[in-house]
Amino acid sequence: MAEQQFQIGIKGLIRNSAGKILLLKVPAWGGNPEYWDLPGGRMDPGETFEQTLRRELQEEIGVAYDGVPKQLMAVLSSVTIPVGAEKIPLVLLAYEVTLPDGTSIKLGDDEPEEAFDWFVPKEASERLEHKYTDDFCEMVAGL
């Protein structure tokens, strides 16, 4: 029997004071089309889930997060990661992250300003359908 391999991604579900959810626009890559996603990314060797979450929030949205995240759900994504000639399945662990009011979002200098936006839960859910499971999207829609 072949050994099954996965990439692990850690995502932060962030809502503002109006209850809208932060999504980032991801350009097409590795055979995947452009899509909207929660901020976060893949684990580096030796990191814990929370260390990955903190690093990714700093890298992607310029936020030094020091709160205690709440784990929401783990899902097997429809997005795969090209590794050599293979496409490796991606397991995502999503955490609810609360940022202080007034926290500003600052994308990297190479990212266009329109590469992020805030969406009401139902619209965020619809925009996440490409990458996330139905159960996860239903949970987001109900927030």
C-alpha positions as CSV (number, residue, x, y, z in Angstrom):
1,M,0.0,0.0,0.0
2,A,1.4,3.4,-1.0
3,E,2.0,6.0,1.8
4,Q,-0.5,8.9,1.6
5,Q,1.0,12.3,1.7
6,F,-0.6,15.7,2.5
7,Q,0.4,19.3,2.7
8,I,-1.1,21.1,5.8
9,G,-2.4,24.7,5.6
10,I,-3.4,26.9,8.5
11,K,-6.1,29.5,7.9
12,G,-7.4,32.4,9.9
13,L,-11.1,33.4,9.7
14,I,-11.1,37.1,10.7
15,R,-14.3,39.1,11.2
16,N,-14.5,42.9,11.6
17,S,-16.8,44.7,14.0
18,A,-19.5,44.7,11.3
19,G,-19.3,40.9,11.2
20,K,-17.7,40.8,7.7
21,I,-15.1,38.2,6.9
22,L,-11.7,39.1,5.4
23,L,-10.8,37.3,2.2
24,L,-7.6,37.5,0.1
25,K,-7.6,37.2,-3.7
26,V,-5.2,34.5,-4.8
27,P,-3.9,34.7,-8.4
28,A,-3.9,31.6,-10.6
29,W,-1.0,29.2,-9.7
30,G,0.1,25.6,-10.1
31,G,-2.9,24.7,-12.4
32,N,-5.4,26.3,-9.9
33,P,-7.5,29.2,-11.1
34,E,-7.7,32.6,-9.3
35,Y,-9.8,32.3,-6.2
36,W,-10.7,34.0,-2.9
37,D,-9.3,32.5,0.3
38,L,-8.8,33.1,4.1
39,P,-5.4,34.4,5.1
40,G,-2.9,31.8,6.0
41,G,-0.6,29.2,4.4
42,R,1.3,26.0,4.7
43,M,3.3,24.9,7.7
44,D,7.1,25.0,7.7
45,P,8.9,22.0,9.2
46,G,9.1,22.2,13.0
47,E,6.2,24.7,13.4
48,T,3.1,24.2,15.5
49,F,-0.3,25.1,14.0
50,E,-0.4,28.3,16.0
51,Q,3.1,29.3,15.1
52,T,2.2,28.8,11.4
53,L,-1.0,30.9,11.9
54,R,1.0,33.8,13.5
55,R,3.7,33.7,10.8
56,E,1.2,33.6,8.0
57,L,-0.9,36.5,9.4
58,Q,2.3,38.6,9.7
59,E,3.4,37.7,6.1
60,E,0.1,38.0,4.4
61,I,-1.7,40.8,6.1
62,G,1.0,42.5,8.2
63,V,-0.7,41.7,11.5
64,A,1.4,40.6,14.6
65,Y,-1.3,38.4,16.1
66,D,-0.8,37.5,19.8
67,G,-4.3,36.3,20.7
68,V,-5.6,32.8,21.3
69,P,-7.2,31.4,18.2
70,K,-10.2,29.1,18.3
71,Q,-10.0,26.0,16.1
72,L,-13.1,25.8,13.9
73,M,-12.7,22.9,11.5
74,A,-10.3,20.7,9.5
75,V,-11.1,20.1,5.8
76,L,-9.7,18.3,2.8
77,S,-9.4,21.0,0.2
78,S,-10.2,20.7,-3.5
79,V,-6.9,22.6,-4.2
80,T,-3.9,20.4,-4.7
81,I,-0.2,21.4,-4.3
82,P,2.2,20.5,-7.2
83,V,5.2,18.7,-5.8
84,G,7.5,17.5,-8.6
85,A,5.3,15.5,-10.9
86,E,2.6,14.9,-8.3
87,K,-0.3,16.9,-7.0
88,I,-0.5,16.5,-3.2
89,P,-3.8,16.9,-1.4
90,L,-4.1,19.9,1.0
91,V,-5.6,19.6,4.5
92,L,-6.7,22.9,5.9
93,L,-7.1,23.8,9.6
94,A,-9.2,26.9,10.1
95,Y,-9.0,29.0,13.2
96,E,-11.3,31.9,14.3
97,V,-9.0,34.9,14.9
98,T,-10.1,38.1,16.7
99,L,-8.1,41.2,16.0
100,P,-8.4,44.5,18.0
101,D,-10.8,47.0,16.5
102,G,-8.9,49.4,14.1
103,T,-6.3,46.8,13.1
104,S,-5.1,47.8,9.7
105,I,-4.5,45.2,6.9
106,K,-1.4,45.7,5.0
107,L,-0.6,43.3,2.1
108,G,2.9,42.8,0.8
109,D,4.3,45.5,-1.5
110,D,3.9,43.3,-4.5
111,E,0.1,42.7,-3.9
112,P,-2.5,45.1,-5.5
113,E,-4.7,47.0,-3.1
114,E,-7.8,45.2,-4.4
115,A,-6.3,41.8,-3.5
116,F,-8.4,41.7,-0.2
117,D,-11.9,42.7,0.8
118,W,-14.5,42.1,3.6
119,F,-17.6,40.1,2.8
120,V,-20.8,39.3,4.6
121,P,-20.8,35.6,5.7
122,K,-23.0,34.3,3.0
123,E,-21.0,36.0,0.2
124,A,-17.7,34.9,1.9
125,S,-19.1,31.4,1.9
126,E,-19.9,31.5,-1.8
127,R,-16.4,32.8,-2.6
128,L,-14.8,30.0,-0.6
129,E,-16.6,27.2,-2.3
130,H,-13.8,26.6,-4.8
131,K,-11.3,25.5,-2.1
132,Y,-13.4,24.5,0.9
133,T,-15.9,21.7,1.7
134,D,-19.7,22.2,1.7
135,D,-19.7,21.8,5.5
136,F,-17.1,24.5,6.0
137,C,-18.9,26.9,3.7
138,E,-22.3,26.3,5.4
139,M,-20.6,27.0,8.8
140,V,-19.2,30.3,7.4
141,A,-22.6,31.3,5.9
142,G,-24.2,30.8,9.3
143,L,-21.8,33.2,11.1
